[in-house]
Amino acid sequence: MRKKIVVIDDEPGIREVLRIHLNAAGFEVFSADCAAAGLDLVRASAPDMVICDYSLPDLRGLDLVSTIKSERPGISLVIISGFLEDSIEDEARAAGVSGCLKKPFSKKVLLDTVTGHIDCHGAEATGTE
C-alpha cells in the first residue's frame, strides 16, 4: 500500500511541485491551501506524513502541526519555509516536527527528507522499530 502524504501550503506552485515529485516517488499525495482544509484532510485521509508550510494565511504552521501531533502522535511532520532560521528549527523540533526544509529545495533533498522521516514515527507509534 502506498504511503500517504498531506501537503499544506498556500503557494499553488509549491503544492504542485511537491505533488509531482512525491507521486513519482510512489506516494499518494493530498494537498490543501490553508490550515483549516489541511486539518480536514489529515482527519479524513489518515496520512503517514504531513508537509506543512511554516506560514499559512489562517494559522501559523507550527500551531497546526501541534494540533495534528496531539490528535495523531505517531505521524511524521515536516515544516517547509523560505525563512528557516535556527530558532524556527528549534521551535519546530520542540513541537514534534521530524524534518525541516528551506525553500527552495531540490528534488533530492525533498525525497531524502521524506524517506528519512516517513517511517521513523510510525515505528515509534507501533513499537516495531
C-alpha positions in Angstrom: 0.0 0.0 0.0 1.3 3.5 -0.9 2.2 5.8 1.9 0.0 8.9 2.2 1.3 12.4 2.5 -0.7 15.6 3.1 0.9 18.8 1.8 -0.3 22.1 3.3 1.0 25.2 1.6 -0.7 28.4 0.3 1.5 28.6 -2.8 -0.1 26.6 -5.7 3.3 26.1 -7.4 4.9 24.6 -4.3 1.9 22.2 -3.8 2.1 21.2 -7.5 5.9 20.5 -7.4 5.6 18.5 -4.2 2.7 16.5 -5.7 4.6 15.7 -8.9 7.8 14.6 -7.1 6.1 12.7 -4.4 3.7 10.9 -6.7 6.6 10.0 -9.0 8.4 8.5 -5.9 5.3 6.3 -5.2 3.5 8.3 -2.5 -0.2 9.1 -2.5 -0.5 12.9 -2.1 -3.3 15.1 -0.9 -3.0 18.9 -0.7 -4.6 21.9 0.9 -4.0 25.6 0.7 -4.7 26.6 4.3 -4.6 25.2 7.8 -8.4 24.5 8.1 -8.6 22.5 4.9 -5.3 20.7 5.8 -6.6 19.6 9.1 -9.7 18.3 7.5 -7.6 16.3 5.0 -5.4 14.9 7.8 -8.5 13.8 9.7 -10.1 12.3 6.6 -7.1 10.6 4.9 -5.0 9.3 7.9 -1.7 10.2 6.3 1.7 8.8 7.2 3.3 12.3 6.9 2.3 15.9 6.8 4.4 18.5 5.0 3.3 21.9 6.2 4.4 25.5 5.3 5.6 27.5 8.3 3.5 30.5 7.3 -0.1 29.9 6.3 -2.8 32.5 5.7 -5.1 31.3 8.5 -2.8 29.9 11.1 0.9 29.5 11.9 2.2 26.2 10.6 3.7 25.2 13.9 0.4 25.8 15.6 -1.2 23.5 13.1 1.4 20.7 13.5 0.9 20.9 17.2 -2.8 20.2 16.8 -2.1 17.4 14.3 0.5 15.9 16.7 -1.9 16.0 19.6 -4.5 14.1 17.5 -2.1 11.7 15.8 1.0 11.3 17.9 2.7 8.8 15.6 2.6 11.0 12.5 5.7 12.3 10.8 5.8 16.1 10.3 8.0 18.2 8.1 7.9 22.0 8.1 8.9 24.0 4.9 9.7 27.7 4.9 11.6 30.3 2.9 12.7 31.9 6.1 14.1 28.9 8.1 16.3 30.1 10.8 17.8 28.1 13.7 15.3 29.5 16.2 12.4 28.3 13.9 14.0 24.9 13.5 14.4 24.6 17.3 10.8 25.6 17.9 9.7 23.1 15.2 11.6 20.2 16.7 10.1 21.1 20.2 6.7 20.9 18.6 7.4 17.3 17.3 8.5 18.1 13.8 10.9 15.5 12.4 12.3 17.4 9.5 12.7 21.0 8.2 13.1 22.1 4.6 14.2 25.6 3.5 12.7 26.8 0.2 13.8 26.5 -2.4 14.9 22.8 -2.0 15.9 20.3 -4.6 14.0 17.1 -5.5 16.8 15.1 -3.9 16.7 17.0 -0.6 12.9 16.6 -0.6 12.9 12.9 -1.2 15.8 12.3 1.2 13.9 14.2 3.9 10.6 12.4 3.3 12.1 8.9 3.0 14.3 9.5 6.1 11.3 10.5 8.3 8.2 8.9 7.0 8.8 5.5 8.7 10.5 6.6 11.8 7.4 7.9 13.7 5.2 5.0 12.6 7.7 2.5 14.1 7.7 4.5 17.3 4.0 4.6 17.5 3.6 0.9 17.0 6.7 -0.2 18.8 8.1 -2.1 15.8 11.4 -0.4 15.4 
